[in-house]
Amino acid sequence: MTEKLGMTTSQNRILILASVGTFVEALDIAIINLTIPAIQEQFAIDNDTVQWLQTLYVLFFGGFLIIGGKLTDQIGRRAMFLWGSSIFLLASLGAGLANEFISLAVFRALQGLGAALLMPASLALVTHTFQEPKARSRAIGIFSSFAAIGSGAGLSVGGLISTYWSWHWVFLINVPILGLTLLAALKFLPKDIKLTTNNPSDIFSGIILVLALLLLTFGLHDLIHFEERPYIITGCFIVSILLISIFIRRLHTHETPLIQPQIFNNTSLIISNISFFLLGALFIGFLFLVSLLLQKDLNYSAASAGLMLVPFSILSALIAKFAIPTITDRFTTPQVGILGMGFMFAGAAALFTSIYVIPALPFVLLGAACISGIGMTLCFTSLSVLGVKDVAKENYGIASSLTSTTYFLGAGIGLSIMTLVDKLIPSNLAASPVSLIVLGSYAMFGIGLLVFLNYSDNRKISPAPSPVKQAVSSQKTS
């Protein structure tokens, strides 16, 4: 295998270690979803409380992701890989042993922090180990496939563990994996070269941003209880706005800002990031709701629900390999995104329909196919390209990190908005109709943004009318 891919033994070891890192962080986004009913039963909590386990993970992941990338550049790839893996391991152990929901939520947030440090370090190990373009492309392909495998395996593994063991093991399973990874990393990863830079990035701004988003999310989540605690909720919004203002000011005044503000002068990048925000809100919301729909509303076991959803991860891989090249040749990048968001909307509509028809399962599986199997692949491909379109080469790294950050922040905030609306319009169903309408609205908003971008791009490339035609036109009107 190593010889066929043109890799040395040392390169192969580094690639495997880095791939395990991205596998674990992707696994833990998906693995918890089918254990949600079991966690609710043990702690006697409702949907809007249990969603904090996913919200905290993705908010800490997304919020600290850019910081993780900056620290990887400053401290070193090996050091940050070890730190990220260690934090993730200890947080997983704490979550697996937790006997109270509060402690479980705290350890879940720390898992997100560990993932935010681990992911950039893992990718940096791959890109710096493989310098030759073709070898680098193959290595990144293998690295990315581990993330896809982790996401796909998370649903089935989580369901099986929840059914035949207990929910605690969806966290404890990380401990031996990361323990062996840490031992191998200490032995095989090359030591970091110390940098001589005297201009560290503005890490403090990243911490300000995370605090602002946490307060904003908490305010949105508890908005329905405004009459009971108006000062706390109002204070959350005021402090959040104040912190965001400080963050924006520091971007323009700090010598080495966390993000160069000039990067936001790019319309394609802005629309890509807003669309990624909506995509994160839609997809993580889908994972949350489909678990409740299959287990609580349709009474399937966690194992059965997980196995039902596995084929759609395979479908996603097939779409990426065989359909994406043809689609991207025939359509513009925004049009591919519109197509993807269209499938996401169709998936939400199918899930909504499943509530009112018998049998419901075919519509649930159709919705999963549209969202997880097709729409997600098309959207990710399109929005990733749009996120770096017209961006200077030296800013590719930060532009790519920014799209990942907005995706995870959208996941956390979007989930809170969905549960807020669900509380405002309660239902006797675990996956309520209004929650599915919110999912569909995310897709519709995304379609609108991408249609606007496509229209703008078409106007840019349209030939301007000649002076003669303008003169003739003016004579006719006069």
FIBA-991473 format. One record per residue (C-alpha): residue in one letter; x, y, z. Coordinates in steps of 0.001 Angstrom, whole numbers. Layout:
<rs>
+------+---------+---------+---------+
! code !       u !       v !       w !
+------+---------+---------+---------+
!    a !       X !       Y !       Z !
...
+------+---------+---------+---------+
</rs>
This chain:
<rs>
+------+---------+---------+---------+
! code !       u !       v !       w !
+------+---------+---------+---------+
!    m !       0 !       0 !       0 !
!    t !    2753 !    2438 !     983 !
!    e !    4803 !    1720 !   -2118 !
!    k !    1779 !    1951 !   -4416 !
!    l !     997 !    5439 !   -3110 !
!    g !    4646 !    6506 !   -3335 !
!    m !    4954 !    7133 !     413 !
!    t !    7832 !    6343 !    2713 !
!    t !    7204 !    4420 !    5936 !
!    s !    7670 !    7602 !    7940 !
!    q !    5196 !    9521 !    5787 !
!    n !    2699 !    6703 !    6009 !
!    r !    2868 !    6699 !    9825 !
!    i !    2331 !   10448 !   10016 !
!    l !    -611 !   10232 !    7606 !
!    i !   -2250 !    7474 !    9662 !
!    l !   -1818 !    9419 !   12917 !
!    a !   -3208 !   12628 !   11410 !
!    s !   -6117 !   10718 !    9845 !
!    v !   -7012 !    9149 !   13198 !
!    g !   -7196 !   12668 !   14620 !
!    t !   -9734 !   13860 !   12062 !
!    f !  -11612 !   10532 !   12285 !
!    v !  -12219 !   10996 !   16028 !
!    e !  -13429 !   14604 !   15795 !
!    a !  -15806 !   13713 !   12932 !
!    l !  -16994 !   10585 !   14761 !
!    d !  -17973 !   12568 !   17851 !
!    i !  -20166 !   15010 !   15949 !
!    a !  -22346 !   12144 !   14683 !
!    i !  -22007 !    9440 !   17338 !
!    i !  -23974 !   11238 !   20048 !
!    n !  -27148 !   11784 !   18040 !
!    l !  -28605 !    8279 !   18348 !
!    t !  -27787 !    8165 !   22070 !
!    i !  -29879 !   11279 !   22808 !
!    p !  -33033 !    9365 !   23940 !
!    a !  -30954 !    7227 !   26334 !
!    i !  -29284 !   10319 !   27809 !
!    q !  -32684 !   12018 !   28149 !
!    e !  -34057 !    8991 !   29976 !
!    q !  -31183 !    8788 !   32479 !
!    f !  -31131 !   12488 !   33346 !
!    a !  -34894 !   13143 !   32873 !
!    i !  -34310 !   16103 !   30532 !
!    d !  -36201 !   17446 !   27519 !
!    n !  -35088 !   18182 !   23954 !
!    d !  -34069 !   21787 !   24510 !
!    t !  -31774 !   20762 !   27385 !
!    v !  -30125 !   17762 !   25770 !
!    q !  -29341 !   19792 !   22622 !
!    w !  -26674 !   21636 !   24641 !
!    l !  -24468 !   18543 !   24308 !
!    q !  -24260 !   19134 !   20569 !
!    t !  -24398 !   22938 !   20768 !
!    l !  -21460 !   23230 !   23183 !
!    y !  -19325 !   20818 !   21155 !
!    v !  -19776 !   22639 !   17858 !
!    l !  -19542 !   26139 !   19376 !
!    f !  -16236 !   25376 !   21100 !
!    f !  -15029 !   23505 !   18011 !
!    g !  -15914 !   26342 !   15637 !
!    g !  -15005 !   29156 !   18009 !
!    f !  -11500 !   27903 !   18764 !
!    l !  -10751 !   26486 !   15301 !
!    i !   -8954 !   29563 !   13971 !
!    i !   -7056 !   29854 !   17264 !
!    g !   -6032 !   26224 !   16850 !
!    g !   -4650 !   27007 !   13399 !
!    k !   -2735 !   30027 !   14669 !
!    l !   -1282 !   28093 !   17613 !
!    t !    -253 !   25274 !   15273 !
!    d !    1793 !   27779 !   13264 !
!    q !    3316 !   29380 !   16367 !
!    i !    3858 !   26497 !   18798 !
!    g !    4298 !   23625 !   16359 !
!    r !    2330 !   20876 !   14648 !
!    r !    3539 !   18046 !   16900 !
!    a !    2940 !   19994 !   20114 !
!    m !    -588 !   21009 !   19154 !
!    f !   -1422 !   17491 !   17971 !
!    l !    -350 !   16156 !   21366 !
!    w !   -2189 !   18885 !   23283 !
!    g !   -5381 !   18491 !   21237 !
!    s !   -5350 !   14698 !   21532 !
!    s !   -4702 !   14862 !   25292 !
!    i !   -7534 !   17332 !   25938 !
!    f !   -9897 !   15271 !   23773 !
!    l !   -8906 !   12041 !   25569 !
!    l !   -9369 !   13474 !   29064 !
!    a !  -12647 !   15166 !   28107 !
!    s !  -13940 !   11897 !   26620 !
!    l !  -13008 !   10040 !   29812 !
!    g !  -14764 !   12669 !   31927 !
!    a !  -17882 !   12602 !   29743 !
!    g !  -18015 !    8810 !   29817 !
!    l !  -17829 !    8750 !   33623 !
!    a !  -20215 !   11672 !   34170 !
!    n !  -23150 !   11043 !   36491 !
!    e !  -24666 !   14518 !   36232 !
!    f !  -25816 !   16342 !   33117 !
!    i !  -23916 !   19545 !   33990 !
!    s !  -20598 !   17716 !   34200 !
!    l !  -21387 !   15845 !   30965 !
!    a !  -22062 !   19173 !   29209 !
!    v !  -18794 !   20688 !   30493 !
!    f !  -16745 !   17728 !   29290 !
!    r !  -18579 !   17840 !   25954 !
!    a !  -17487 !   21485 !   25554 !
!    l !  -13896 !   20474 !   26375 !
!    q !  -14140 !   17821 !   23660 !
!    g !  -14939 !   20634 !   21223 !
!    l !  -11888 !   22572 !   22426 !
!    g !   -9682 !   19501 !   21965 !
!    a !  -11076 !   18954 !   18465 !
!    a !  -10407 !   22610 !   17560 !
!    l !   -6738 !   22170 !   18485 !
!    l !   -6430 !   18703 !   16969 !
!    m !   -7964 !   19303 !   13527 !
!    p !   -5652 !   22118 !   12273 !
!    a !   -2614 !   20317 !   13644 !
!    s !   -3626 !   17091 !   11888 !
!    l !   -4094 !   18848 !    8546 !
!    a !    -827 !   20767 !    8959 !
!    l !    1038 !   17507 !    9581 !
!    v !    -258 !   16161 !    6264 !
!    t !     429 !   19287 !    4191 !
!    h !    3961 !   19703 !    5557 !
!    t !    4866 !   16031 !    5311 !
!    f !    3838 !   15748 !    1658 !
!    q !    5461 !   18554 !    -348 !
!    e !    5146 !   17122 !   -3873 !
!    p !    1765 !   18233 !   -5344 !
!    k !     507 !   14825 !   -6514 !
!    a !    1569 !   13086 !   -3302 !
!    r !     -27 !   15869 !   -1263 !
!    s !   -3312 !   15540 !   -3172 !
!    r !   -3392 !   11773 !   -2576 !
!    a !   -2558 !   12232 !    1094 !
!    i !   -5236 !   14889 !    1628 !
!    g !   -7715 !   12613 !    -153 !
!    i !   -6960 !    9798 !    2300 !
!    f !   -7054 !   12260 !    5218 !
!    s !  -10464 !   13608 !    4123 !
!    s !  -11855 !   10104 !    3627 !
!    f !  -11206 !    9357 !    7318 !
!    a !  -13407 !   12336 !    8229 !
!    a !  -16164 !   11006 !    5963 !
!    i !  -15793 !    7513 !    7452 !
!    g !  -15962 !    8986 !   10956 !
!    s !  -19163 !   10876 !   10188 !
!    g !  -20770 !    7834 !    8557 !
!    a !  -19632 !    5373 !   11205 !
!    g !  -20741 !    7668 !   14019 !
!    l !  -24442 !    7085 !   13410 !
!    s !  -24248 !    3292 !   13232 !
!    v !  -21671 !    2920 !   16016 !
!    g !  -23604 !    5293 !   18273 !
!    g !  -26808 !    3349 !   17705 !
!    l !  -25217 !     -28 !   18361 !
!    i !  -23412 !    1160 !   21493 !
!    s !  -26537 !    2811 !   22886 !
!    t !  -28610 !    -330 !   22283 !
!    y !  -26233 !   -3049 !   23473 !
!    w !  -23956 !   -1246 !   25985 !
!    s !  -24787 !    2222 !   27308 !
!    w !  -24460 !    5822 !   26147 !
!    h !  -21342 !    6225 !   28340 !
!    w !  -19356 !    4172 !   25827 !
!    v !  -19877 !    6607 !   22946 !
!    f !  -17380 !    8761 !   24846 !
!    l !  -15227 !    6068 !   26445 !
!    i !  -14553 !    4481 !   23034 !
!    n !  -12281 !    7466 !   22288 !
!    v !   -9985 !    6731 !   25235 !
!    p !   -8150 !    3634 !   23903 !
!    i !   -8084 !    5062 !   20353 !
!    l !   -6517 !    8345 !   21434 !
!    g !   -4311 !    6669 !   24046 !
!    l !   -2641 !    4513 !   21392 !
!    t !   -2508 !    7510 !   19036 !
!    l !    -682 !    9601 !   21648 !
!    l !    1888 !    6877 !   22298 !
!    a !    2523 !    6485 !   18572 !
!    a !    2688 !   10272 !   18084 !
!    l !    5325 !   10639 !   20804 !
!    k !    7432 !    8051 !   19029 !
!    f !    6900 !    8789 !   15327 !
!    l !    6016 !   12474 !   14876 !
!    p !    9065 !   14638 !   14080 !
!    k !    9990 !   17310 !   16605 !
!    d !    8842 !   20836 !   15868 !
!    i !   11228 !   23502 !   14646 !
!    k !   11092 !   26519 !   16944 !
!    l !    9950 !   29696 !   15202 !
!    t !   11683 !   33010 !   15814 !
!    t !    8590 !   35185 !   15264 !
!    n !    8053 !   37934 !   17825 !
!    n !    4532 !   38791 !   16642 !
!    p !    2088 !   36282 !   18143 !
!    s !   -1462 !   36394 !   16806 !
!    d !   -4291 !   37953 !   18751 !
!    i !   -5478 !   34829 !   20544 !
!    f !   -7411 !   36946 !   23050 !
!    s !   -9795 !   38036 !   20275 !
!    g !  -10677 !   34393 !   19652 !
!    i !  -11576 !   33910 !   23310 !
!    i !  -13724 !   37068 !   23182 !
!    l !  -15557 !   35697 !   20129 !
!    v !  -16279 !   32337 !   21805 !
!    l !  -17642 !   34047 !   24947 !
!    a !  -19817 !   36338 !   22818 !
!    l !  -21281 !   33423 !   20873 !
!    l !  -21930 !   31391 !   24028 !
!    l !  -23832 !   34298 !   25598 !
!    l !  -25760 !   34887 !   22368 !
!    t !  -26680 !   31205 !   22134 !
!    f !  -27760 !   31051 !   25784 !
!    g !  -29900 !   34178 !   25307 !
!    l !  -31596 !   32701 !   22242 !
!    h !  -32077 !   29360 !   23967 !
!    d !  -33748 !   30891 !   27050 !
!    l !  -35659 !   33675 !   25279 !
!    i !  -38950 !   31880 !   25919 !
!    h !  -38341 !   32346 !   29676 !
!    f !  -37875 !   36115 !   29336 !
!    e !  -40677 !   36946 !   31785 !
!    e !  -39052 !   34753 !   34458 !
!    r !  -35478 !   36107 !   34139 !
!    p !  -35522 !   39255 !   31974 !
!    y !  -32334 !   40768 !   33400 !
!    i !  -30196 !   37681 !   32805 !
!    i !  -31382 !   37213 !   29215 !
!    t !  -31134 !   40923 !   28371 !
!    g !  -27685 !   40997 !   29957 !
!    c !  -26582 !   38062 !   27786 !
!    f !  -27570 !   39910 !   24611 !
!    i !  -26010 !   43224 !   25705 !
!    v !  -22705 !   41671 !   26773 !
!    s !  -22636 !   39527 !   23622 !
!    i !  -23064 !   42595 !   21397 !
!    l !  -20416 !   44450 !   23399 !
!    l !  -17929 !   41578 !   23054 !
!    i !  -18574 !   41269 !   19305 !
!    s !  -17947 !   45031 !   18972 !
!    i !  -14655 !   44653 !   20840 !
!    f !  -13737 !   41712 !   18611 !
!    i !  -14400 !   43721 !   15420 !
!    r !  -12435 !   46685 !   16755 !
!    r !   -9457 !   44491 !   17583 !
!    l !   -9482 !   43098 !   14027 !
!    h !   -8857 !   46641 !   12764 !
!    t !   -6422 !   47817 !   15433 !
!    h !   -4288 !   44836 !   16489 !
!    e !    -870 !   44520 !   14891 !
!    t !   -1402 !   40844 !   14038 !
!    p !   -5199 !   40320 !   14046 !
!    l !   -6795 !   36901 !   14275 !
!    i !   -8336 !   37498 !   10824 !
!    q !   -7212 !   40133 !    8342 !
!    p !  -10300 !   42407 !    7946 !
!    q !   -9513 !   43044 !    4255 !
!    i !  -10543 !   39456 !    3498 !
!    f !  -14190 !   40455 !    4001 !
!    n !  -14120 !   42727 !     943 !
!    n !  -14944 !   39603 !   -1102 !
!    t !  -18651 !   39080 !   -1898 !
!    s !  -18166 !   35409 !   -2781 !
!    l !  -16417 !   34731 !     532 !
!    i !  -19122 !   36491 !    2544 !
!    i !  -21980 !   34608 !     853 !
!    s !  -20061 !   31333 !    1130 !
!    n !  -19634 !   31803 !    4883 !
!    i !  -23265 !   32800 !    5468 !
!    s !  -24319 !   29764 !    3435 !
!    f !  -21942 !   27540 !    5429 !
!    f !  -23546 !   28925 !    8614 !
!    l !  -26968 !   27894 !    7293 !
!    l !  -25634 !   24522 !    6139 !
!    g !  -24266 !   23777 !    9610 !
!    a !  -27574 !   24788 !   11186 !
!    l !  -29488 !   22569 !    8760 !
!    f !  -27317 !   19451 !    8848 !
!    i !  -26703 !   19287 !   12613 !
!    g !  -30396 !   20045 !   13136 !
!    f !  -31218 !   17171 !   10777 !
!    l !  -28995 !   14746 !   12717 !
!    f !  -30658 !   15822 !   15960 !
!    l !  -34212 !   15505 !   14634 !
!    v !  -33837 !   12287 !   12624 !
!    s !  -32670 !   10511 !   15788 !
!    l !  -35763 !   11648 !   17688 !
!    l !  -38027 !   10923 !   14716 !
!    l !  -36833 !    7338 !   14233 !
!    q !  -36546 !    6374 !   17909 !
!    k !  -39234 !    8326 !   19745 !
!    d !  -41882 !    8915 !   17078 !
!    l !  -41464 !    5715 !   15045 !
!    n !  -40222 !    3521 !   17943 !
!    y !  -37136 !    2011 !   16282 !
!    s !  -34177 !     994 !   18439 !
!    a !  -30998 !    3076 !   18346 !
!    a !  -29174 !     228 !   16569 !
!    s !  -31855 !     -81 !   13882 !
!    a !  -31967 !    3674 !   13366 !
!    g !  -28191 !    3832 !   12990 !
!    l !  -28042 !    1003 !   10471 !
!    m !  -30853 !    2604 !    8422 !
!    l !  -28781 !    5777 !    7999 !
!    v !  -25474 !    4108 !    7025 !
!    p !  -26339 !    3703 !    3295 !
!    f !  -26646 !    7466 !    2911 !
!    s !  -23029 !    7979 !    3971 !
!    i !  -22085 !    5502 !    1240 !
!    l !  -24334 !    7389 !   -1201 !
!    s !  -22509 !   10606 !    -294 !
!    a !  -19146 !    9012 !   -1121 !
!    l !  -20477 !    7721 !   -4464 !
!    i !  -21886 !   11157 !   -5351 !
!    a !  -18539 !   12760 !   -4527 !
!    k !  -16585 !   10289 !   -6664 !
!    f !  -18819 !    9806 !   -9707 !
!    a !  -21370 !   12646 !   -9927 !
!    i !  -19535 !   15741 !   -8688 !
!    p !  -16998 !   15878 !  -11593 !
!    t !  -19822 !   15832 !  -14184 !
!    i !  -22017 !   18302 !  -12278 !
!    t !  -19191 !   20809 !  -11745 !
!    d !  -18369 !   20646 !  -15488 !
!    r !  -21942 !   21468 !  -16499 !
!    f !  -22896 !   24083 !  -13905 !
!    t !  -21282 !   27137 !  -12352 !
!    t !  -20159 !   26914 !   -8743 !
!    p !  -23125 !   28926 !   -7368 !
!    q !  -25506 !   26764 !   -9434 !
!    v !  -24070 !   23614 !   -7853 !
!    g !  -24720 !   25207 !   -4464 !
!    i !  -28294 !   26066 !   -5460 !
!    l !  -28813 !   22451 !   -6541 !
!    g !  -27409 !   21219 !   -3234 !
!    m !  -29576 !   23563 !   -1157 !
!    g !  -32532 !   22446 !   -3289 !
!    f !  -31917 !   18846 !   -2230 !
!    m !  -31587 !   19990 !    1395 !
!    f !  -34985 !   21695 !    1154 !
!    a !  -36499 !   18614 !    -517 !
!    g !  -35130 !   16494 !    2334 !
!    a !  -36698 !   18746 !    4969 !
!    a !  -39991 !   18624 !    3043 !
!    a !  -39875 !   14806 !    2931 !
!    l !  -39283 !   14627 !    6693 !
!    f !  -42187 !   17037 !    7245 !
!    t !  -44410 !   14858 !    5054 !
!    s !  -43445 !   11737 !    7058 !
!    i !  -45260 !   13164 !   10079 !
!    y !  -48615 !   13058 !    8305 !
!    v !  -48477 !    9904 !    6164 !
!    i !  -48484 !    6160 !    6787 !
!    p !  -46104 !    4456 !    6336 !
!    a !  -43767 !    7244 !    7410 !
!    l !  -40434 !    5431 !    7064 !
!    p !  -40065 !    5754 !    3244 !
!    f !  -40343 !    9543 !    3529 !
!    v !  -37853 !    9630 !    6406 !
!    l !  -35340 !    7649 !    4355 !
!    l !  -36026 !    9836 !    1298 !
!    g !  -35329 !   12902 !    3419 !
!    a !  -32099 !   11381 !    4700 !
!    a !  -31027 !   10553 !    1137 !
!    c !  -31675 !   14128 !     -49 !
!    i !  -29905 !   15770 !    2908 !
!    s !  -27135 !   13416 !    4002 !
!    g !  -26615 !   11524 !     757 !
!    i !  -26817 !   14202 !   -1951 !
!    g !  -27408 !   17746 !    -738 !
!    m !  -24582 !   17856 !    1793 !
!    t !  -22006 !   16693 !    -766 !
!    l !  -23103 !   19207 !   -3402 !
!    c !  -23223 !   22084 !    -914 !
!    f !  -19851 !   21346 !     651 !
!    t !  -18177 !   21127 !   -2748 !
!    s !  -19691 !   24377 !   -4019 !
!    l !  -19341 !   26461 !    -855 !
!    s !  -15740 !   25357 !    -256 !
!    v !  -14785 !   26634 !   -3729 !
!    l !  -16733 !   29877 !   -3254 !
!    g !  -15013 !   30404 !      96 !
!    v !  -11586 !   30801 !   -1551 !
!    k !  -12718 !   32309 !   -4858 !
!    d !  -10934 !   35606 !   -5610 !
!    v !   -8943 !   35228 !   -2369 !
!    a !   -5204 !   35897 !   -2488 !
!    k !   -3103 !   32725 !   -2263 !
!    e !   -1491 !   33819 !    1000 !
!    n !   -4984 !   33965 !    2557 !
!    y !   -6180 !   30522 !    1402 !
!    g !   -5512 !   28984 !    4808 !
!    i !   -7443 !   31565 !    6817 !
!    a !  -10282 !   31601 !    4252 !
!    s !  -10643 !   27805 !    4524 !
!    s !  -10533 !   27962 !    8334 !
!    l !  -13167 !   30678 !    8284 !
!    t !  -15640 !   28508 !    6346 !
!    s !  -15148 !   25645 !    8820 !
!    t !  -15643 !   28055 !   11709 !
!    t !  -18893 !   29482 !   10342 !
!    y !  -20184 !   25965 !    9621 !
!    f !  -19760 !   24868 !   13246 !
!    l !  -20996 !   28165 !   14677 !
!    g !  -24077 !   27836 !   12485 !
!    a !  -24573 !   24330 !   13836 !
!    g !  -24597 !   25543 !   17437 !
!    i !  -26651 !   28704 !   17007 !
!    g !  -29017 !   27133 !   14464 !
!    l !  -29800 !   24271 !   16831 !
!    s !  -30656 !   26753 !   19589 !
!    i !  -32950 !   28712 !   17262 !
!    m !  -34701 !   25502 !   16246 !
!    t !  -35325 !   24423 !   19843 !
!    l !  -36490 !   27947 !   20759 !
!    v !  -39132 !   27898 !   18006 !
!    d !  -40080 !   24380 !   19070 !
!    k !  -40761 !   25630 !   22606 !
!    l !  -42772 !   28605 !   21327 !
!    i !  -45011 !   26269 !   19297 !
!    p !  -45045 !   22994 !   21288 !
!    s !  -45978 !   19628 !   19784 !
!    n !  -46679 !   16157 !   21131 !
!    l !  -44105 !   14783 !   18674 !
!    a !  -40403 !   14526 !   19494 !
!    a !  -39524 !   15838 !   16005 !
!    s !  -42111 !   18587 !   15727 !
!    p !  -43476 !   20002 !   12449 !
!    v !  -42258 !   23513 !   13311 !
!    s !  -38678 !   22247 !   13812 !
!    l !  -38739 !   20737 !   10330 !
!    i !  -40134 !   23989 !    8924 !
!    v !  -37150 !   25790 !   10488 !
!    l !  -34823 !   23322 !    8720 !
!    g !  -36525 !   24051 !    5418 !
!    s !  -36249 !   27808 !    6004 !
!    y !  -32472 !   27495 !    6427 !
!    a !  -32311 !   25857 !    2996 !
!    m !  -34570 !   28481 !    1382 !
!    f !  -32447 !   31320 !    2760 !
!    g !  -29346 !   29587 !    1391 !
!    i !  -30962 !   29194 !   -2041 !
!    g !  -31791 !   32909 !   -2066 !
!    l !  -28197 !   33910 !   -1259 !
!    l !  -26717 !   31660 !   -3934 !
!    v !  -29248 !   32802 !   -6558 !
!    f !  -28170 !   36379 !   -5814 !
!    l !  -24489 !   35428 !   -6173 !
!    n !  -25158 !   33585 !   -9431 !
!    y !  -27041 !   36613 !  -10783 !
!    s !  -24191 !   38916 !   -9749 !
!    d !  -21612 !   36690 !  -11429 !
!    n !  -23666 !   36573 !  -14633 !
!    r !  -23883 !   40364 !  -14687 !
!    k !  -20105 !   40630 !  -14328 !
!    i !  -19442 !   38424 !  -17352 !
!    s !  -22227 !   39868 !  -19527 !
!    p !  -20769 !   42016 !  -22345 !
!    a !  -21486 !   45710 !  -22040 !
!    p !  -23631 !   47215 !  -24845 !
!    s !  -21663 !   48989 !  -27555 !
!    p !  -21813 !   52803 !  -27849 !
!    v !  -23704 !   52464 !  -31186 !
!    k !  -26430 !   50302 !  -29588 !
!    q !  -26689 !   52734 !  -26680 !
!    a !  -27109 !   55653 !  -29102 !
!    v !  -29819 !   53837 !  -31107 !
!    s !  -31598 !   52909 !  -27917 !
!    s !  -31565 !   56490 !  -26654 !
!    q !  -32936 !   57769 !  -29995 !
!    k !  -35825 !   55292 !  -29853 !
!    t !  -36765 !   56301 !  -26348 !
!    s !  -36650 !   59969 !  -27257 !
+------+---------+---------+---------+
</rs>
